[in-house]
């Protein structure tokens, strides 16, 4: 097999064998896992072991983003908690090995539901149960004692929202070279309405259904979340930021379902998928948190999504993306800005 772009399987196999001889039983074969639009994700196998390898994207990489050690650390720390994560195998921070930091984790069985057609095949009852488990998993994450799992220094909850606004403004400046109508108004609203810091928890930073793996528990026959993936934006911060981003992805999927392979999923269109008010109510009941300030957090969530997709558009326009599904991403930015402005009213 030809190695997928960005990964030299022979080099990875040699490196992993040096870290743990029992981890490699033969030559590696690899394939790019479709759907990865930021960090690159590969399925790697030697016939006896199935691994997943993660590395930063090619080309334009923003400062503070795509931190492999951060992803590795938070998942390793969450291993003994109720939050389902893959088992971490090894972390390589030496950029001389494959040209970028990377880590290896065990493959976890399950499906990442991104398309409404996938959920429609399950039926409305199973779709509802899966989306309920999604919310419950977020509640479980926000209940983890970050000090107890060794993540007391993983972030600074105080002033988190203000720093988020500042950070994403800087990311925007580094990722665009064109006019974005309405963006100045949205940024001005965010600057002027930063709320007081809430209680600090571990936040995922990109929590949505297709960043979860779901599989049927053979004992109960019920659909359960088997892994939470894509922790590149995780930190300690305001838990409502995770809730808002989950809702923003849902609203975007409902209002502008993309073509196959695009960044934002259309899964919320499936019958049985929890609605916005049901999602907020379930999270509030499970967590015991006040969610009345969700409007500001939604505006910030749409702003983040606009910046993320603008960064992907920037890389794609410069020929620095790997995989399919990037065409038309630039056209999705203005609707995100408009949604952020509407949520602020």
C-alpha positions in Angstrom: 0.0 0.0 0.0 1.1 3.6 -0.6 1.4 5.6 2.6 -1.3 8.3 3.0 0.0 11.8 2.8 1.6 13.0 6.0 2.4 9.6 7.5 5.4 7.3 6.9 4.2 4.0 8.3 7.6 2.3 8.3 9.0 5.1 10.4 6.1 5.0 12.8 6.4 1.3 13.2 10.1 1.5 13.9 9.6 4.3 16.4 6.7 2.5 18.2 8.7 -0.8 18.4 11.4 1.1 20.2 8.9 2.5 22.7 7.1 -0.9 23.2 8.4 -4.0 21.3 5.2 -5.9 22.0 3.1 -3.1 20.3 4.3 -4.0 16.7 3.9 -7.4 15.1 4.8 -6.6 11.6 4.7 -3.9 8.9 2.1 -1.2 9.2 -0.6 -0.3 6.7 -2.5 2.9 7.0 -5.4 4.8 5.6 -6.6 8.3 6.2 -9.9 8.3 8.2 -12.3 10.4 6.3 -13.9 13.4 8.1 -10.8 14.8 9.7 -10.6 18.5 8.7 -8.1 19.7 11.3 -5.7 17.3 12.8 -5.0 14.3 10.5 -6.3 11.0 11.7 -5.1 7.6 10.4 -6.2 4.0 10.9 -3.0 1.9 11.2 -2.8 -1.9 11.5 -0.1 -4.6 11.5 -2.7 -7.4 11.3 -2.5 -8.0 15.0 -3.0 -4.5 16.4 -5.4 -1.8 15.2 -4.2 1.7 16.2 -5.2 5.3 15.4 -2.5 7.9 14.8 -3.1 11.6 15.1 -0.8 14.4 13.8 -1.3 18.1 13.0 -2.4 19.2 9.6 0.0 19.9 6.8 1.1 23.5 6.1 -0.6 26.4 7.9 -0.7 25.6 11.6 -2.0 28.2 14.0 -0.1 29.0 17.2 -1.6 27.1 20.3 -3.7 24.8 18.0 -3.1 21.2 17.1 -1.3 20.3 20.3 -0.6 16.6 20.3 0.7 16.4 23.8 -2.4 18.2 25.1 -4.7 15.7 23.4 -2.7 12.8 24.7 -2.5 14.1 28.2 -6.2 14.8 28.7 -7.3 11.4 27.4 -4.7 9.6 29.5 -5.9 11.5 32.6 -9.6 10.7 31.8 -9.0 6.9 31.5 -10.1 6.1 35.1 -13.2 8.3 35.0 -16.7 7.7 33.6 -15.8 9.6 30.5 -15.1 7.0 27.7 -11.7 7.6 25.9 -9.4 5.4 23.9 -6.3 3.9 25.6 -3.3 5.9 24.9 -0.3 3.9 23.6 2.6 6.4 22.9 3.3 10.1 22.3 6.1 11.4 20.0 7.0 15.0 20.4 10.1 14.7 18.3 9.3 16.4 15.0 12.3 14.7 13.3 10.4 11.4 13.3 7.7 12.1 10.7 8.0 15.9 10.5 5.4 16.7 13.2 4.4 15.5 16.7 2.0 12.6 16.8 0.5 10.1 19.1 -0.8 6.5 18.9 -3.9 5.2 20.6 -5.9 2.0 20.5 -8.8 1.8 18.0 -12.1 1.8 19.7 -15.2 0.1 18.2 -18.0 2.3 17.3 -19.6 4.6 14.8 -19.2 8.4 14.5 -22.7 9.5 13.4 -22.4 12.4 11.0 -25.2 11.9 8.5 -29.0 11.9 9.1 -29.2 8.9 6.9 -27.1 6.9 9.4 -29.5 7.7 12.2 -32.6 7.3 10.1 -31.6 3.7 9.6 -31.6 3.2 13.4 -35.1 4.8 13.9 -36.3 7.6 16.0 -36.1 5.8 19.4 -32.5 4.8 19.0 -31.6 8.3 17.7 -33.2 9.9 20.7 -31.3 7.5 23.1 -28.0 8.2 21.3 -28.4 12.0 21.6 -29.5 11.6 25.2 -26.2 9.7 25.8 -24.4 12.5 24.1 -25.7 15.0 26.6 -25.1 12.7 29.5 -21.5 12.2 28.4 -21.0 16.0 28.5 -22.5 16.1 31.9 -20.1 13.4 33.0 -17.1 15.2 31.6 -18.0 18.4 33.4 -18.4 16.5 36.7 -14.8 15.2 36.6 -12.6 16.5 39.4 -9.8 17.9 37.3 -7.5 18.2 40.3 -8.0 14.5 41.2 -7.1 13.3 37.8 -3.9 15.4 37.6 -5.2 18.2 35.4 -5.2 21.0 37.9 -2.7 22.9 35.7 -4.5 22.2 32.5 -5.9 25.7 32.1 -7.1 28.8 34.0 -10.8 28.8 34.5 -10.9 32.4 35.8 -11.2 34.8 32.9 -11.6 31.9 30.4 -14.3 33.5 28.3 -12.4 36.7 27.9 -9.3 34.8 26.9 -11.4 32.8 24.4 -12.7 35.9 22.7 -9.1 37.3 22.5 -7.7 34.0 21.3 -10.2 33.5 18.5 -9.8 37.1 17.4 -6.1 36.3 17.0 -6.8 33.1 15.2 -9.1 35.0 12.8 -6.4 37.5 12.0 -4.0 34.6 11.3 -6.4 32.7 9.0 -8.1 35.2 6.7 -7.2 37.6 4.0 -10.7 38.7 2.8 -13.6 40.8 4.0 -16.2 39.0 6.2 -19.4 41.0 6.4 -20.9 41.2 9.9 -17.7 39.9 11.6 -16.8 43.3 13.1 -20.3 43.7 14.6 -20.1 40.1 16.1 -16.7 40.7 17.6 -17.8 44.1 19.1 -20.7 42.4 20.8 -18.5 39.7 22.3 -16.0 42.2 23.5 -18.7 44.3 25.2 -20.6 41.4 26.9 -18.1 39.0 28.4 -19.8 37.3 31.4 -18.3 36.6 34.8 -16.4 33.4 35.0 -18.5 30.3 35.9 -17.4 27.2 37.7 -14.3 25.8 36.1 -14.4 22.3 34.6 -12.6 20.3 31.9 -14.1 21.5 28.6 -13.7 19.5 25.4 -13.8 22.5 23.1 -15.4 20.8 20.1 -18.1 18.6 21.5 -20.6 17.2 19.0 -22.1 13.9 18.0 -19.6 13.0 15.3 -16.7 13.5 17.7 -18.2 10.5 19.6 -18.1 6.8 18.9 -21.3 4.9 19.6 -21.6 1.1 19.8 -24.2 -1.4 21.1 -23.4 -2.8 24.5 -23.6 -6.6 24.1 -24.7 -7.0 27.7 -27.6 -4.5 27.7 -28.3 -4.2 24.0 -28.3 -0.4 24.4 -26.4 2.1 22.3 -23.6 3.6 24.4 -20.9 6.2 23.8 -17.6 4.2 23.6 -15.2 7.1 23.1 -15.0 10.9 23.0 -12.5 11.9 20.4 -10.7 15.1 19.1 -9.5 16.8 22.2 -7.2 19.3 20.5 -9.1 22.3 22.0 -9.6 20.9 25.5 -8.7 23.0 28.6 -10.2 24.1 31.9 -12.9 26.6 31.4 -16.6 27.5 31.4 -18.7 24.3 30.8 -21.4 26.3 29.1 -19.0 26.9 26.2 -19.3 23.1 25.4 -23.1 23.2 25.6 -23.3 26.2 23.3 -20.9 24.7 20.7 -22.9 21.5 20.7 -26.1 23.5 20.1 -24.4 25.7 17.4 -23.4 22.6 15.5 -27.0 21.3 15.8 -28.5 24.5 14.5 -26.1 24.7 11.6 -26.8 21.1 10.6 -30.6 21.8 10.7 -30.5 25.0 8.7 -27.8 24.3 6.1 -27.2 20.5 5.7 -23.9 20.1 3.8 -22.9 17.8 1.0 -21.3 14.4 1.8 -17.9 14.8 3.4 -18.3 18.4 4.5 -17.2 19.7 7.9 -20.6 20.2 9.6 -22.9 17.2 9.9 -26.6 17.0 9.0 -27.3 14.4 11.8 -29.7 16.7 13.7 -32.2 16.4 10.8 -32.9 12.8 11.8 -36.2 12.0 13.6 -35.7 11.6 17.3 -32.7 13.9 17.6 -33.1 15.9 20.8 -34.2 19.5 20.1 -32.4 22.5 21.4 -34.7 23.1 24.4 -34.7 19.4 25.3 -30.9 19.4 25.1 -30.6 22.4 27.4 -33.1 21.0 29.8 -31.4 17.6 30.0 -28.0 19.2 30.5 -29.3 21.5 33.2 -31.1 18.7 35.0 -28.0 16.4 34.9 -25.5 19.0 35.8 -27.5 21.2 38.2 -26.1 24.3 36.4 -27.8 27.6 35.6 -28.0 27.8 31.7 -29.8 31.2 31.5 -26.8 32.9 29.9 -26.6 30.5 27.0 -27.2 33.3 24.4 -23.8 34.9 24.8 -22.1 31.5 24.7 -24.0 30.7 21.5 -22.7 33.9 19.9 -19.2 32.9 20.9 -19.7 29.4 19.6 -20.8 30.6 16.2 -17.8 32.9 16.1 -15.5 30.0 16.9 -17.0 27.9 14.2 -16.6 30.8 11.7 -12.9 31.1 12.6 -12.3 27.4 12.4 -13.9 27.0 9.0 -12.1 30.2 7.8 -8.8 28.5 8.8 -9.7 25.4 6.9 -10.8 27.5 3.9 -7.4 29.3 4.1 -5.5 26.0 4.1 -7.6 24.6 1.3 -7.1 27.7 -0.9 -3.4 27.3 -0.4 -3.4 23.6 -1.3 -2.6 22.5 2.3 -5.5 20.1 3.1 -5.6 16.4 2.9 -8.8 14.4 2.0 -12.1 15.5 0.4 -15.1 17.7 1.4 -13.4 21.1 1.4 -15.1 22.7 -1.6 -17.6 25.3 -0.6 -16.4 25.7 3.0 -15.6 29.4 2.4 -19.3 30.0 1.6 -20.3 28.7 5.0 -18.6 31.5 7.0 -21.1 34.3 6.5 -24.2 32.3 7.7 -22.2 31.4 10.8 -21.5 35.1 11.4 -25.2 35.9 10.9 -26.2 33.1 13.4 -23.8 34.5 16.0 -25.3 38.0 15.6 -28.8 36.6 15.9 -28.0 34.7 19.1 -26.9 37.9 20.7 -30.2 39.6 20.2 
